[in-house]
Amino acid sequence: MAYDERLSFSVRKLQLMDEAGNCSTPPVKGEDMRKMYEFMVTARIFDNNALKLQREGRIGTYASILGQEASQVGSAYAMQKEDWMFPAFREGAAYLARGMPMHLMYAHWAGDERGNHIPPGLNCFSVSIPVGTQSLHAVGFAMAANMKNEKYATVTYFGDGATSEGDTMEAMNFAGVFKAPVVFVCQNNQWAISMPAKRQTASQTIAQKAIAFGFEGVQVDGNDIFAVYRATKEALEKARGGGGPTLIECLTYRMTDHTTADDAKRYRSDKELEEWKKKDPIDRLRKYMEKKKIWNADMEKKLIKNATERVQAAIKAFEEMPEAKPEDMFKYVYEKPTQALQEQMKS
């Protein structure tokens, strides 16, 4: 018998704190709020100094995190120590929230392979420059957790541009089929270099792409750290409990150039930038805490002073590292160097 049936799907949208810093149901208490805020402020100071170092020729091409601090800190803060993080190349704030030493982060951007050495117990993978490939690694690692009956989850970060890459779609397909305990965090910052999000997908949301692979997609206000934290915490708890993967689309904005090799003024308007400045994630959380009398001007001044001193100490430690050995770029690609790598190292 012939029939015509429609299947219905939906995407949950989440915002807990508005642009004015109003929130009736914060998912964390005062001390955690302050820690989150400290991570975001420190990340911004780290980022600002990285841009200065690049302009001075002291590090190489750098990808700024300005404007995306809440998407990164909120999600990383929701992770447990046993969980694993698989970053792309713009996750400096997430690294900080997970405990990555800042001097190693600066070393990475200077082209020093020692900057990719993750301290034992940190449960982070190194920076991934190819767009989208880290998603496959995160899913494979999560599938291993199921096979070994270990209760950890993985979190992988990527931008809106990565959702146009086959690697990311393949990773989601594997995750859905095998119910891998992985959380996909897409930082939709509206621009994949000079390509606006609306020109690279006809989907109303990126979150809805998860539906095709059999799991939930959630779209959150990526500049609302409370919403990001809650969505990620719920997704991680579901993943560890055997409920499978989740895709979280964080609607945020890349406030500066794609990298220091880019000039965003060539393809986007000042008006657009000004509108997103009103949504600044750091200002938003500070307004909330000030309204609740858990933050004040003296605390702000002390935080900026301490964070600035920590960043400067990290820069000093990075620049005082013994001179790097060029052969290190070949030694740590594989457990055993291939013949091709050995020949390249000799030449």
C-alpha positions in Angstrom: 0.0 0.0 0.0 1.4 3.4 -1.0 1.8 6.1 1.6 3.3 9.5 2.0 4.7 10.2 5.4 6.7 13.0 6.8 9.3 12.6 9.6 9.8 15.6 11.9 13.1 16.6 13.5 14.0 19.6 15.7 17.1 21.3 17.0 17.2 22.7 20.6 18.4 26.2 20.9 19.9 27.3 24.2 20.7 30.7 25.8 20.8 31.2 29.6 22.4 34.7 29.9 21.5 37.6 27.6 23.8 40.3 26.3 23.1 42.5 29.3 24.3 39.9 31.7 20.8 38.8 32.9 20.4 35.1 33.9 17.8 33.5 36.2 19.2 30.0 36.1 23.0 29.9 36.2 24.4 26.4 36.0 27.4 27.1 38.3 28.0 28.9 41.6 30.1 32.0 42.3 33.5 30.3 42.7 33.2 28.5 39.4 32.0 31.7 37.7 35.0 33.5 38.9 37.3 30.7 37.7 35.6 30.7 34.3 36.0 34.5 34.1 39.6 34.3 35.1 40.3 31.8 32.4 38.6 34.0 29.8 40.4 37.2 30.8 43.8 35.4 31.0 43.1 33.9 27.5 42.5 37.4 26.1 45.7 38.7 27.6 47.6 35.7 26.3 46.0 36.3 22.8 46.8 40.0 22.8 50.4 39.3 23.6 50.6 36.6 21.0 49.6 39.1 18.3 52.3 41.5 19.5 54.9 38.8 19.5 53.9 37.9 15.9 54.1 41.5 14.7 57.6 41.7 16.3 58.7 38.6 14.5 59.1 36.6 17.7 56.5 33.9 16.8 55.1 32.8 13.4 51.6 33.0 11.9 49.1 33.1 14.7 45.3 32.4 14.9 43.6 34.7 17.4 40.8 33.5 19.7 39.4 37.0 20.4 35.7 36.8 20.9 35.5 33.0 21.2 36.6 32.7 24.8 33.2 31.6 26.2 32.8 28.8 23.6 36.1 27.4 24.6 36.3 28.0 28.4 32.6 27.0 28.9 33.1 23.7 27.1 36.5 22.8 28.5 35.4 23.7 32.1 32.6 21.1 31.8 35.1 18.3 31.1 36.4 15.9 33.8 40.1 15.3 34.2 39.6 11.8 32.6 38.1 13.2 29.4 40.2 13.9 26.4 40.4 17.1 24.3 41.1 17.1 20.5 41.6 20.7 19.4 42.0 22.4 16.1 44.3 25.4 15.8 42.2 28.1 17.6 41.7 26.6 21.0 44.1 28.6 23.2 41.4 29.3 25.8 40.3 25.7 26.0 44.0 24.7 26.4 44.3 27.2 29.3 41.2 25.9 31.0 42.6 22.3 30.8 45.9 23.4 32.3 48.3 23.7 29.3 51.4 25.7 30.2 51.3 29.0 28.3 55.0 29.0 27.5 54.5 25.8 25.5 51.6 27.3 23.6 53.9 30.3 22.6 56.6 27.8 21.6 54.2 26.0 19.3 53.3 29.2 17.5 57.0 29.9 17.2 57.5 26.7 15.3 59.1 24.9 18.1 58.1 21.2 18.2 58.5 21.1 21.9 55.4 23.3 22.1 53.4 20.2 21.1 54.6 18.2 24.0 51.5 17.7 26.2 52.4 17.3 29.9 51.5 13.9 31.3 48.0 13.6 32.7 46.6 16.6 30.9 44.6 14.5 28.4 44.9 16.8 25.5 46.1 16.1 22.0 48.3 18.5 20.2 47.2 21.3 17.8 45.7 20.1 14.5 46.3 22.4 11.5 44.6 20.3 8.8 40.9 21.3 8.8 38.7 18.6 10.4 41.1 15.7 10.8 41.1 15.9 14.6 37.4 14.9 14.6 38.3 11.4 13.3 41.0 11.0 16.0 38.5 12.0 18.7 35.9 9.5 17.5 38.5 6.7 17.2 39.6 7.4 20.8 36.0 7.5 22.0 35.3 4.2 20.2 38.3 2.7 22.1 36.7 3.8 25.4 33.7 1.7 24.5 35.8 -1.3 23.5 37.8 -1.1 26.8 34.7 -0.3 28.9 36.3 2.9 30.2 34.1 5.7 31.3 35.7 8.8 29.7 34.4 10.9 26.8 36.2 13.0 24.2 35.6 16.5 23.0 36.7 17.8 19.6 36.7 21.4 18.4 36.4 22.7 14.9 35.0 25.7 13.1 32.1 26.1 10.7 34.4 25.6 7.8 35.3 22.1 8.9 31.6 21.0 8.5 32.2 21.3 4.7 35.1 18.8 5.0 34.6 15.1 4.5 36.7 14.2 7.5 34.2 15.8 9.9 31.2 14.3 8.3 32.9 10.8 8.3 33.7 11.3 12.0 30.1 12.1 12.8 28.9 9.1 10.8 31.2 6.7 12.7 30.2 8.3 16.0 26.5 7.8 15.3 26.8 4.2 14.1 29.0 3.1 17.0 27.5 5.4 19.7 30.9 6.8 20.5 31.2 8.9 23.7 32.3 12.1 21.9 31.1 15.7 21.9 31.6 17.7 18.7 32.0 21.4 19.5 31.6 23.5 16.4 32.6 27.1 17.0 30.5 28.8 14.3 32.4 32.1 14.2 30.6 33.1 11.0 33.6 33.0 8.7 35.9 30.3 7.3 38.7 32.6 6.4 36.8 34.8 3.9 33.9 32.5 3.3 30.7 33.4 5.2 28.8 30.6 6.8 25.7 31.3 4.7 27.7 30.5 1.5 29.1 27.2 2.6 25.9 25.5 3.8 22.2 25.8 2.9 21.3 24.4 6.3 19.5 26.7 8.7 21.8 25.6 11.4 25.0 23.5 11.7 23.5 21.7 14.7 20.9 20.0 12.5 23.6 18.1 10.6 23.8 15.8 13.5 20.3 14.5 12.8 21.5 12.9 9.6 23.9 10.8 11.6 21.4 9.7 14.2 22.3 11.9 17.2 21.3 15.2 18.8 22.4 18.6 17.6 22.2 21.6 19.9 22.6 25.2 19.0 23.8 27.5 21.8 24.7 31.1 22.2 28.4 30.7 22.0 29.1 34.0 23.8 27.0 32.8 26.7 29.4 30.8 28.9 26.6 29.4 31.0 24.8 28.0 28.0 28.0 26.5 26.6 28.9 24.9 29.9 25.4 23.4 30.5 25.1 22.0 27.0 28.6 20.5 27.1 28.1 19.1 30.6 24.8 17.4 29.6 26.4 16.0 26.5 29.4 14.6 28.3 27.2 13.0 31.0 25.1 11.4 28.2 28.2 10.2 26.4 29.8 8.6 29.5 26.5 7.0 30.3 26.3 5.2 26.9 24.0 7.7 25.2 26.3 8.4 22.3 27.5 11.6 20.7 26.2 15.2 20.6 27.0 18.1 18.2 27.0 21.5 19.9 27.0 24.5 17.6 28.3 27.5 19.4 27.1 30.7 17.6 30.0 33.1 18.2 32.2 35.5 16.2 35.8 35.8 15.1 36.6 39.3 16.2 39.8 39.7 14.2 41.5 38.2 11.2 41.5 34.5 10.4 45.2 34.5 11.2 47.9 37.1 11.2 48.4 36.3 7.5 44.8 37.5 6.7 43.1 40.9 6.4 39.4 40.6 7.4 38.6 44.2 6.3 38.8 43.0 2.7 35.6 40.8 3.1 33.5 41.9 6.0 32.0 45.2 7.2 32.9 47.3 10.2 29.1 47.4 10.9 29.0 43.7 11.4 32.0 43.8 13.7 30.5 46.5 15.8 27.3 44.6 16.3 29.2 41.5 17.6 31.2 43.7 19.9 28.0 44.2 21.8 27.8 40.5 22.5 31.3 40.2 24.0 31.4 37.1 26.2 33.8 38.5 28.8 31.7 41.7 29.3 28.6 39.6 29.6 29.8 37.4 32.5 31.4 40.4 34.3 28.0 42.3 34.1 26.2 39.3 35.6 28.7 38.9 38.5 28.7 42.6 39.3 24.9 42.5 39.5 25.1 39.6 41.9 27.8 41.4 44.0 30.4 38.6 43.4 32.7 40.8 41.4 33.9 44.3 41.6 36.4 46.8 40.2 39.2 45.9 42.7 38.9 42.2 41.9 39.0 43.1 38.2 42.2 45.2 38.6 43.9 42.4 40.6 43.0 39.8 38.1 44.3 41.8 35.2 47.6 42.5 37.1 48.0 38.8 38.0 47.1 37.5 34.6 49.4 40.0 32.9 52.3 38.9 35.1 51.6 35.2 34.4 51.6 35.8 30.7 54.8 37.8 30.8 56.4 35.1 32.8 55.3 32.6 30.2 56.8 34.7 27.4 60.1 34.9 29.3 60.1 31.1 29.9 59.4 30.4 26.2 62.1 32.7 25.0 64.6 31.3 27.5 64.0 27.7 26.3 67.3 26.1 25.0 67.6 26.4 21.3 65.4 23.9 19.4 66.9 21.1 17.4 65.7 21.1 13.8 65.7 17.3 13.7 62.9 17.2 16.3 60.4 18.1 13.6 61.1 14.6 12.1 61.7 12.5 15.2 58.2 12.8 16.7 55.9 12.3 13.7 55.7 8.5 14.1 56.8 6.1 16.8 59.4 4.9 14.3 60.6 7.3 11.6 59.8 6.2 8.1 62.5 5.9 5.4 61.2 9.1 3.8 61.4 11.1 7.0 64.9 9.7 7.7 66.0 10.9 4.2 64.5 14.3 4.7 66.2 14.7 8.1 69.6 13.9 6.5 69.1 16.4 3.8 
